[in-house]
Amino acid sequence: MTRSQKQKPRAAPAPAVVQLPAVVPPLRDPSQDHPHHAFDRAARGALARLSGGVSPHAFLEAWSDWAQHLARSPGRQMELAEHAQRNLLKVMALAADLDSPPPFAPKFYDKRFTHPGWQAFPFRLWQQGFLSVQDWWDHATEPTRGLRPEDAHRTRFLARQTLDVLSPSNSPLLNPEIIEETVRTAGHNLAEGAAHFAHDAVKTLTGQRDPAPEGYRIGEELACTPGQVIFRNDLMELIQYAPQTPQVQARPILIVPAWIMKYYILDLSPANSMVRYLVDEGFTVFMISWTNPTAAQRDLSLEDYRKRGVMAALDAVSATIPDAPVHTVGYCLGGTILAIAAATMARDGDDRLASVTLMAAQVDFAEAGELLLFLDESQIAFLEDLMWEQGYLDRPQMARAFATIRAEDLIWTRAVQRYFLGREDVPTDIGVWLSDTTRMPALMHSQYLRSLFLENRLTAGRFAVEARVIALKDLSVPLFVVATETDHIAPWRSVYKTQLFTDCDLTFVLTKGGHNTGILSEPGHAGRQYRLSHRPAGALYLGPDAWLARSVPKAGSWWPEWSDWLTTRGGGLAEPPDMGAPGRGLPPLSAAPGTYVLQD
């Protein structure tokens, strides 16, 4: 073989460029290809209706995990036995000396034992006996070595639900307040309570709702800030509110509310309406009012809510007030979809935003509170089967999940007041709003639960919009983030973590109150306070507990601080804009509050 015939060494080939999908697709379930799959889903959907959408498998698995770890931990068993003995001795000591201080106290949110009668014999012993058992179960269901933390939390939740059923406050023979009222009214309270129970049972079975009480009608006493609907599609209406000052800030405000409830939590009564406050402060305000979806809209997706909701509304605002950057505000789920939209705009070079305000809104769901008790693969599949048959998640099914998180107050205290004390519910503006729930389209709700709650893709760098990943780190506009101290839907430490996943200028407020009451913190509201801090762009991260130790509470409402923050970025004063933009295809369509908010 000649030299020229020898094979020349070949250069190593260049590595192939592999395009990975932005989001790993779920594994296909082969059973879904079988024609019997529809029968399986229908059967599971029927079971889900009976259980209120809660998967029995998930909770049985939690009990099993807890019990097995306890069974192989003799030291832990001895510890729990000693704890039970100590609690029993404390109650016995109280029985021997009824004037001694009670050893157990209800949780701060538990109002079942506030009546003075609970301090008298024998009711005090019954109360303390119940609280001692509750204390033991709280200790017994603490996370232990080897036990999955979520199973420990679920076991505690189930134990608490069971104890709430057995509480002496629920018995007309053990509750001193019921006994006192029965004697005073000669049993009339029980007759009234029976009538209330029959009325509520009929409502539950028929799915009907009571009309709004006098003085709480939408468009008259509630959601009554003047304005016009200037845009409407099948997903939402956009309301533009009428100016209330001779001049307004040049940059408008677009508010994105949650679609799980109706928008007018932010335009409640005139005295506590955030919308009215903003227009009185000289801002031009736009509000999205989401449709109440039906079974025919089951295929509305999360992307629809971003594109045909948030982005369509932003396009309409920009057409109405051209060349003005827009302050955007998102509340609860509306804040989550706004954060997704803002990150997408940052990625794509869309610079129409002046700022982003997130109120009680999460972008990271690793610490999403007790709602995580209802979310794992089994739970979500159960809900999907329920929605597959209905086309949506219905209002009572969502309401029950939220109510059980605070069952002591939202279920049992109300039941005692209504069915044993015979008292009518006292109407309030926020109570009327709470009862005015909406449905959730099947596809969107499944996507939301899976991609955000279950898989936490947004902060993990795996959330894709239009096949490209978005990142909150891309945000450069100023952020104003509001959390509430006792929020059980969006816990404040979870909301605080927005600072961990962004680098832009950020102002953080922690305000007194819960998920709704902390946001409705109008000036003059008694007992309000808040903590405020500012993080410059690029500053180092400070953890929530360290931040809390350094922050100083301020008395009053956080709304003026927010108004001042918006004003400094408001672009100066200008003449009030026209209502809508008829020349650009956005004529006023109807007076606020529009038609979608009235949908049943």
Buried (B, 14 or more C-beta within 10 A) or exposed (E): EEEEEEEEEEEEEEEEEEEEEBBEEEEEEEEEEEEEEEEEBEEBBEBBBEBBBBBEEBBEBBBEBBEEBBEEBEEBEEEBEEBBEEBBEBBEEBBEEEEEEBBBEBEEEBBBBEBEBBEEEEBBBBBBBBBBBBBBBBBBBEBBEEBBEBBBBBBBBBBBEEBBEEBBBBBBEBBBBBBBBBEEBEEEBBEBBEEBBEEBEEEEEEEEEEEBBEEBBBBEBBBBBEBBBBBBBEBBBBBBBBBBBEEBBBBBBBBBBBBBBBBBBBBBBBEBBBBBBBBBBBBBBBBBBBBBBEEEBBEBBBBBBBBBBBBBBBBBBBBBBEEBBBBBBBBBBBBBBBBBBBBBBBBEEEEBBBBBBBBBBBBBBEBBBBBBBBBBEBBBBBBBBBBBBBBBBBBBBBBBBBBBBBBBEBBBBEBBBBBBBBBEEEBEBBEBBBBBBBBBBBBBBBBBBBBBBBBBBBBEBBBBBEEEBBBBBBBBBBBBBBBBBBBBBBBBBBBBBBBBBBBBBBBBBBBBBBBBBBBBBBEEBEEBBBBBBEBEEEEEEBEBEEBBEEBEEBEBBBBEBBBEBBBEBBBEEBEBBBBBBEEEEBEBBEEBBBEBBBBE
